[in-house]
Each structure stands twice: as structure tokens, then as C-alpha cells.
Amino acid sequence: MIRNPAVIVALLLAIEAAVLFLAGNKRTKHLFSFLPSVFWIYFIPMLAATFGLIDTKNPVFGLITTYLLPASLLLLLLPVDIRAIWRLGHTALAMFFIGAAGIIAGAVLSFGIFRQFVGAQFWSGFGALSASWTGGSANMIAVKEALSVPDAVFAPMVIVDTVVPYLWMGLLIAGVALQKGFDAWVKADSRVIDELSSQASAAWERAAARLTAGGIIILLATAAAGSMAAQLLARQMPVVKDVVSPYTWVIIIVSMMGILLSLTPARRLEEYGSSRVGYYILYFVLTAIGAKASIASIGSAVTLIIAGFLIVLVHALFLLVGARLMKAPMFLVASASQANIGGVASAPVVAEVYQPGLASVGLLLAILGNILGTYMGIFCAQLCRMLL
């Protein structure tokens, strides 16, 4: 069993690097077509821990999550363009929030129904899942740490977060054939798409930054300073037992810092690869979380997958009612849904399938989810906890 902290860190870095290399290689990337790289980055360390290769109680894991998670969140939020999101218009933004409300309502309902089968301790797990399905993986991990979600609860939620969104994305893409009929049913206002075409085409241009040693040093220094500042500020904030812990404040504060800094010239740090470095750090945190779990904890995944589909069903019903009331085209329904449940990687794909040339709409809505997903997940978890 590996107990040396330096060796454990080296092993986790090697796992992350190997998975990302294989996922990006032309010859092997097809192996990740169903189970994405982020799943394997979590699952492989879990296997190592299950078979006793890693000391799961080593304090290095706590240090990684405590200090590196806030650092990654800061870097991921720096390049956000609030003004571009706002220019999408009220209909697009409303559909996103209606979809997010559906996720939260569905999660609370699903937990109320399935808690007798999976256990009352899953209240925080449903909150973490809702953070992912209103934001993304970073939000899910942030809520996991903010609420101290047990590893036995978090592990099966990762399975749900992998299986359900992929199947849902397939249904959304298949639904493109129903677009004309749906738009006629809701009496969709075609001017919405025309306005989006003119406003969103150049709304988000992610810099194709080259990572340099100097740039990485600047980014790491910024991330470290932000993480430490959040830790210090969190110590001054009030603690509410079982609701808001000191680390919950760290996550809330660092997320707000990232959003505020995105409104300043600090946003230009994306030219050095802020989001790329942020994801690399986040994936490393995920390896540490996986290394503390056990494969035995995923036994309830099948039941939770059913619960996950119930959440998506409620989410879809919310969007259908919202589309009918707002006369929103199916393009916005699908884009908002994938922005919620899928994220920045897949939302542009779905948007492009429905309306070629408008991939940026899906991307911007997904980025909005990244901004708000952590707060929504914490809120949803507290609603689930109230059911107890």
C-alpha cells in the first residue's frame, strides 16, 4: 500500500495525464465516446483504493481538496463574459432558469420518493447531482466538498451523472425531427432566433491560448492568492450547523470572486489558458476524491439512475410548459436543457444541430450554469434535507 504523500500525488497526476492523453489521441479517443474522460479520472483512483493500493486515509487528500478546488473554480470563472450572456435576451435566459427550476424540483421530488430505497443520507448527493445538472462537473465537486458529501454517497452519483446525461443528449438530438411540429404547437416566435443570430454570433470567442511557463506561473499565483483569500474570509463568516460550514463559505466566496474578477481586466488571463489550467487542477482534485472512495459504494447506482430519469422527466415538463407560455422555439428548449444537464462541452453541439450557426447560444447558456450551479446545488440540497 502506498502511504508516501509525494508518491500518492505523483500517481494521481500520472492517472490524470494518461487519461487526458488517451482521450485526446486520435487512435484512442473513440474509447471515451460513452464514458467520458472525467469518469475515468474519478473511477481509476477509486479502483486503486478499493484494491488497497492507496492509503485512503492519507491527509494529503484533504489538503488537495481544501486548497486546490477553490483555486480551480477561480480560474474557471475568470473568463466568463457576463455581458455576452445578458445579450442573449429574456426568452433564452428564461428557458435556462425554467429548466434549472425543473432540475431542482425534480431532485427534491425524486429524493422524497427514493430516499426509502437509497437512504436518507443521500440528501446531499441529490444536491451535488443537481449542481452538475444546473451547471457542470466543477459545480458538482464544489457542492460535494462544501456539504461534505460522504464518498459512499458521491460515488454512485458520479455514475448517474455519466449515464443519464448521455442518454438524454441522444434523445434531444433525435428530437430535431420534431422541431417544426413543436414550434407550430407552441406558436413559436421566429423573431427570437433572428435576434439570437445577430447578437450571439460573436458573443463568445474562447482564446486558443498556448500554455507557457510564464503564463502558468501567473495563473497559479492568481489561483493560490484567491484560494488563500477565500479561506481567510470564510473564517470570519457565521456557521450554521448542518447548513453552512466554513468550507461552504470558501466555495461561495471564491465563486463570487471569480465572477467579480471576470468584470475586470483580470478576465484577460484566459489568454494564458486560465480555463484550461483550471480544468487540469479540477481533474486532479477529482482523482483525489476518487481515491478516497470504494467501488463497493456504487451498489445503489441502478436505483439512483431511475431516480435520475425522474429528475429529467420533471425538468422536461417544466420546459414544455415554459415553452408553451413564452412561445419559445424548440431550439431554445433543447439548448437550455443541454446547457443544464450537459454543460459547455455538449450544449453547443445540440444548439448547432437545431440551428446551424448558433452553437454560441448553447455555450453561453452552459457558462451561465457554471456561474450559478454551485449555489443552486447547495439550495437544492437544503430543500432535500428539509424533507427529513
C-alpha positions in Angstrom: 0.0 0.0 0.0 1.3 3.5 -1.0 1.4 5.8 2.1 4.0 8.4 1.0 2.2 11.6 0.2 4.6 12.6 -2.6 4.2 9.2 -4.3 0.4 9.4 -4.0 0.4 12.8 -5.6 2.7 11.5 -8.4 0.4 8.6 -9.0 -2.7 10.7 -9.2 -1.0 13.1 -11.6 0.0 10.2 -13.8 -3.5 8.8 -13.9 -4.9 12.2 -14.9 -2.2 12.7 -17.5 -2.7 9.2 -19.0 -6.5 9.5 -19.3 -6.4 13.0 -20.8 -3.7 11.9 -23.3 -5.7 8.8 -24.4 -8.9 10.9 -24.6 -7.2 13.4 -26.9 -5.3 10.9 -29.1 -6.9 10.2 -32.5 -6.3 6.4 -32.1 -7.9 6.0 -28.7 -10.4 8.8 -28.2 -13.2 6.7 -29.5 -12.9 4.6 -26.4 -14.3 7.6 -24.4 -17.4 8.0 -26.6 -19.8 6.8 -23.9 -17.9 7.0 -20.7 -16.0 10.3 -20.8 -12.5 11.1 -19.5 -13.8 12.8 -16.4 -15.5 9.5 -15.4 -12.2 7.5 -15.7 -10.2 10.2 -13.9 -12.5 9.5 -10.9 -13.0 5.8 -11.3 -9.4 4.6 -11.8 -8.2 6.0 -8.4 -11.4 4.5 -6.9 -10.3 1.1 -8.2 -6.8 1.7 -6.8 -8.3 2.5 -3.4 -10.7 -0.4 -3.4 -7.8 -2.9 -4.0 -5.7 -1.4 -1.3 -3.0 0.2 -3.5 -3.5 3.6 -1.9 -3.9 4.7 1.7 -7.4 6.2 1.6 -6.9 8.0 5.0 -3.8 9.9 4.0 -4.1 13.6 4.9 -2.8 14.7 1.5 -6.3 14.1 0.0 -7.8 16.7 2.4 -5.1 19.2 1.5 -5.7 18.8 -2.2 -9.4 19.4 -2.0 -9.2 22.2 0.6 -6.8 24.4 -1.3 -6.9 23.3 -5.0 -10.6 23.1 -5.5 -11.1 26.9 -4.8 -8.1 27.6 -7.0 -9.6 25.7 -9.9 -13.0 27.4 -9.5 -11.4 30.8 -9.6 -9.6 30.1 -12.8 -12.7 28.6 -14.5 -14.8 31.6 -13.7 -12.3 34.3 -14.7 -13.0 34.2 -18.5 -16.8 34.4 -18.1 -18.4 37.1 -20.2 -21.5 38.3 -18.2 -22.3 40.9 -20.8 -22.5 38.4 -23.7 -24.8 36.1 -21.6 -27.1 39.1 -20.9 -27.3 39.9 -24.6 -29.0 36.5 -25.3 -32.3 38.1 -24.4 -35.0 37.4 -21.9 -36.5 34.3 -23.7 -33.3 32.4 -23.8 -32.4 33.2 -20.2 -35.9 32.4 -19.0 -35.8 29.0 -20.6 -32.5 28.3 -18.9 -33.9 29.2 -15.5 -37.1 27.3 -16.1 -35.0 24.2 -16.9 -32.9 24.7 -13.8 -36.0 25.1 -11.7 -37.2 21.8 -13.2 -34.0 20.1 -12.1 -34.3 21.4 -8.6 -37.9 20.4 -8.3 -37.3 17.1 -9.8 -34.4 16.4 -7.5 -36.5 17.2 -4.4 -39.4 15.1 -5.6 -37.1 12.2 -6.6 -35.3 12.2 -3.3 -38.6 12.2 -1.5 -39.7 9.1 -3.4 -36.4 7.2 -3.4 -34.9 8.0 0.0 -36.5 4.9 1.5 -34.6 2.8 -1.0 -31.2 4.6 -1.0 -31.1 6.1 2.4 -31.7 9.5 4.0 -28.0 10.3 3.8 -28.4 10.9 0.1 -30.0 14.3 0.6 -26.5 15.9 -0.1 -25.9 13.6 -3.0 -29.1 14.8 -4.8 -27.8 18.4 -4.1 -24.5 17.6 -5.7 -26.2 16.0 -8.7 -28.5 19.0 -9.2 -25.4 21.2 -9.1 -24.0 19.2 -12.1 -27.3 19.3 -13.9 -27.8 23.1 -13.5 -24.1 23.8 -14.0 -21.3 21.2 -14.6 -18.7 18.9 -13.1 -17.0 21.7 -11.3 -20.2 22.7 -9.6 -20.9 19.1 -8.6 -17.4 18.7 -7.0 -17.7 22.1 -5.3 -21.0 21.1 -3.7 -19.6 17.8 -2.7 -16.9 19.5 -0.7 -19.0 22.4 0.5 -21.6 20.0 2.0 -19.1 17.2 3.0 -21.0 14.7 0.9 -19.8 11.2 2.0 -17.8 9.3 -0.6 -20.3 6.4 -0.4 -23.0 8.9 -1.4 -21.0 10.7 -4.1 -19.6 7.7 -5.9 -23.0 6.4 -7.3 -24.0 9.9 -8.1 -21.0 10.1 -10.5 -22.4 7.0 -12.3 -25.8 8.7 -12.6 -24.2 11.9 -13.8 -22.4 9.9 -16.5 -25.2 7.6 -17.8 -28.3 9.8 -17.7 -27.0 12.9 -19.5 -25.6 10.9 -22.4 -28.9 9.1 -23.0 -30.8 12.4 -22.6 -28.5 14.1 -25.2 -29.2 11.3 -27.6 -33.0 11.9 -27.2 -32.5 15.7 -27.7 -30.6 15.2 -30.9 -33.1 12.7 -32.2 -35.9 15.2 -31.4 -34.6 17.7 -34.1 -37.0 16.0 -36.5 -39.9 17.2 -34.3 -38.8 20.8 -34.4 -41.3 22.2 -36.9 -44.2 20.5 -35.3 -43.2 21.6 -31.8 -42.7 25.2 -32.9 -46.2 25.2 -34.5 -47.7 23.7 -31.3 -46.3 26.4 -29.1 -46.8 29.1 -31.7 -43.1 29.9 -31.5 -42.0 33.5 -32.2 -39.4 33.1 -35.1 -38.1 36.6 -34.3 -36.3 35.2 -31.3 -34.0 33.1 -33.4 -33.4 36.0 -35.8 -32.3 38.2 -32.8 -30.1 35.5 -31.4 -28.4 35.1 -34.8 -27.5 38.8 -34.9 -26.5 39.1 -31.2 -24.8 35.8 -30.3 -22.7 35.0 -33.3 -19.6 36.7 -31.9 -20.6 36.7 -28.2 -18.0 34.2 -27.0 -14.6 33.6 -28.5 -12.6 31.4 -26.3 -8.9 32.2 -26.8 -6.9 29.4 -28.3 -4.2 30.1 -25.8 -0.8 28.4 -25.8 0.3 27.3 -22.3 3.7 28.9 -21.5 5.8 28.5 -18.3 5.4 32.2 -17.5 1.6 32.2 -18.1 1.2 29.1 -15.9 3.1 30.7 -13.1 0.9 33.8 -13.3 -2.2 31.7 -13.3 -1.1 29.5 -10.4 -0.1 32.6 -8.4 -3.5 34.2 -9.0 -5.3 31.0 -8.1 -3.3 30.5 -4.9 -3.9 34.1 -3.8 -7.6 33.7 -4.5 -7.8 30.4 -2.6 -6.0 31.7 0.4 -8.1 34.9 0.5 -11.3 32.9 0.4 -10.0 30.7 3.2 -9.3 33.8 5.4 -12.6 35.5 4.6 -14.5 32.3 5.3 -13.2 32.2 8.8 -15.0 35.5 9.5 -18.4 34.3 8.3 -21.1 32.8 10.5 -21.5 29.0 10.6 -25.0 27.3 10.7 -24.8 23.7 11.9 -25.7 21.2 9.1 -26.4 24.0 6.7 -23.4 26.3 6.2 -19.9 25.2 7.2 -16.7 27.2 6.9 -15.8 25.4 3.7 -19.3 26.1 2.3 -18.3 29.8 2.7 -15.0 29.2 1.0 -16.8 27.8 -2.1 -19.3 30.6 -2.1 -16.7 33.3 -1.7 -14.3 32.1 -4.3 -17.1 31.6 -6.8 -18.1 35.2 -6.2 -14.5 36.4 -6.5 -14.2 34.7 -9.9 -17.4 36.3 -11.2 -16.4 39.8 -10.0 -12.9 39.4 -11.4 -14.4 38.4 -14.8 -15.7 42.0 -14.9 -12.2 43.4 -14.7 -9.1 43.2 -16.9 -8.2 40.0 -15.0 -10.5 38.3 -17.5 -7.7 38.6 -20.0 -5.9 35.8 -18.1 -7.8 33.5 -20.4 -5.1 34.5 -23.0 -2.7 32.4 -20.8 -5.1 29.5 -20.7 -7.0 30.2 -17.4 -9.8 27.8 -18.1 -7.5 25.0 -19.4 -5.3 25.2 -16.3 -8.5 25.4 -14.1 -9.8 22.2 -15.6 -6.4 20.4 -15.1 -6.5 21.4 -11.4 -10.1 20.4 -11.1 -9.5 16.9 -12.6 -6.6 16.4 -10.2 -9.0 17.2 -7.3 -11.3 14.7 -8.8 -8.6 12.0 -8.7 -8.1 12.7 -5.0 -11.8 12.4 -4.3 -12.0 9.1 -6.2 -9.0 7.8 -4.3 -11.0 8.1 -1.0 -14.0 6.2 -2.3 -14.6 2.5 -2.8 -16.2 0.6 -5.6 -18.5 -1.1 -3.1 -20.3 2.3 -2.6 -21.8 2.2 -6.2 -24.2 -0.6 -5.4 -27.2 1.8 -5.3 -26.4 3.3 -8.7 -29.1 1.4 -10.5 -31.9 2.7 -8.3 -30.3 6.2 -8.5 -30.2 6.1 -12.3 -34.0 5.6 -12.2 -34.3 8.5 -9.8 -32.1 10.5 -12.2 -34.5 9.8 -15.1 -37.4 11.1 -12.9 -35.5 14.3 -12.4 -35.0 14.7 -16.1 -38.7 14.0 -16.7 -39.8 16.8 -14.3 -37.2 19.1 -16.0 -38.7 18.3 -19.4 -42.2 19.0 -18.2 -41.1 22.4 -16.8 -39.5 23.3 -20.2 -42.6 22.2 -22.1 -44.9 24.4 -20.0 -42.4 27.3 -20.2 -42.1 27.0 -24.0 -45.8 27.0 -24.3 -46.3 30.1 -22.2 -43.3 32.0 -23.7 -43.8 30.7 -27.3 -40.2 29.6 -27.2 -38.9 27.6 -30.2 -37.7 24.0 -29.7 -34.2 25.2 -30.4 -34.2 27.1 -27.1 -35.8 24.3 -25.2 -33.1 21.8 -26.4 -30.3 24.3 -25.9 -31.4 25.2 -22.4 -31.9 21.6 -21.4 -28.5 20.5 -22.7 -26.9 23.6 -21.1 -28.4 22.4 -17.8 -27.8 18.7 -17.9 -24.9 18.5 -20.3 -22.7 21.6 -20.0 -20.2 23.6 -22.0 -18.9 20.6 -24.0 -22.2 19.4 -25.3 -24.6 22.3 -25.2 -23.0 23.9 -28.3 -23.3 20.6 -30.2 -27.1 20.4 -29.5 -27.6 24.1 -30.4 -25.8 23.6 -33.7 -27.8 20.6 -34.6 -31.1 22.5 -34.2 -29.9 25.9 -35.7 -26.6 25.8 -37.6 -24.5 28.8 -36.7 -26.0 29.3 -33.2 -23.7 27.0 -31.2 -22.7 30.0 -29.2 -26.2 30.2 -27.7 -25.8 26.8 -26.1 -22.3 27.6 -25.0 -23.3 30.9 -23.3 -26.3 29.2 -21.5 -24.0 26.5 -20.3 -21.5 29.1 -19.0 -24.4 30.7 -17.1 -24.9 27.3 -15.5 -21.2 27.2 -14.4 -21.7 30.5 -12.7 -24.9 29.6 -10.8 -24.7 25.8 -10.5 -22.9 25.7 -7.2 -25.4 28.0 -5.5 -28.4 26.0 -7.0 -26.9 22.7 -5.8 -26.5 24.0 -2.2 -30.0 25.3 -2.3 -31.4 22.1 -3.6 -29.6 20.0 -1.0 -31.1 22.1 1.8 -34.5 21.6 0.3 -33.9 17.8 0.3 -32.6 17.9 3.8 -35.8 19.6 4.9 -37.7 16.5 3.8 -36.0 14.6 6.6 
